[in-house]
């Protein structure tokens, strides 16, 4: 039995408050370019899992063509939030922002995913729980020497994973900053808010964002760097859309992914890396690093210090299938997308897999490689520990 839309007037009222959602749905040309680039659609074959399909569903809700808002909310979650549809859209629809706002609207009407929201809040409030997934047991950031040696400062935002799961990588990042002429100030034990937002938990997102912004203001620097391009994308692209202070934040702070920062300091200071890595490198391009426009910066850094040859464009751009909470909601589809990525990489004995996102590292380490037990590396792992000199 179908549930009448009018029996749940909260949906209509909530969506009418978000005119940009309907405006975006109206501006979709139905050209299908989003379908051709969507990793989820390639696995499911369902039109409602494309950006065009989701916008059509939203339009149907607006015009009372569809009478099951909960089902529409379910289809909105079949999305990696990778940004491929946005980059390919000839109408320039900001699909990432639109779908996240639609999720929060639907969630406020019909509370969903209580367990997921609860778990996210617990992990953010008690960050030591992340250490259950710690990759090394011989590292402790508390022993790191933070003596001031440079005049310039930067904020290293660790996000949810770096200081909790990737402590060795974090140390290498700090070493790189210091050798590049910057004293790092760590902002840790905080979240950019995106995990809350993807779950439709606007209250949790606002609380996390307000707290993190306060720490940035008190840090004594206006340059923010992170090794997580998803965090950087959230700060640069979502904060201005969801927070009153968002535009002010973008004016007052420069926000860079690690690869963007590294490319800049290498070029400006004419740095040279001592000894290139012997291993052959295969590189996975994180979705949000491409969205940030950091693809060329990453390639420059990799070529400068590693034995690196880029993959073909189509294989380079394929998703790993993680998508944050997507891999929790839809583990089977996530694994199928990862399997396709494994085929694109075609890893051979002795090759090292490198990427620029900690979440991608965790996902890619699930790839089974016969006779090759080497772990997946973040770019920082391979360049952060190297000595640098000017020439």
Buried (B, 14 or more C-beta within 10 A) or exposed (E): EEEEBEEBEEBBEBBEEBEEBBEBBEEBEEEEBBBEBBBBBBBBEEBBBBBBBBBBBBBBBBEEEBBBBEBBBBBBBBBBBBBBBBBBBEEEBBBBBBBBBBBBBBBBBBEBBEEBBEBBBEBBEEBEEBEEEEBEEEBEBEEBEEEEEBEEBBBBBBBBBBBBBBBBBBBBBBBBBBBBBBBBBBBBBBBBBBBBBBBBBBEBBBBBBEBBBEBBEEBEBBBBBBBBBBBBBBBBBBBBBBBEBBEEBBEEBBBBBBBBBBBBBBEEBEBBBEEBBEBBBBBBBBBBBBBBEBBEBBBBBBBBBBEBEBBEEEBBBBBBBBBBBBBBBBEEBBBBBBBBBBEBBEBEEEBBBBBBBBBBBBBBEBBEBEEBEEEBBBBBBBBBBBEBEEE
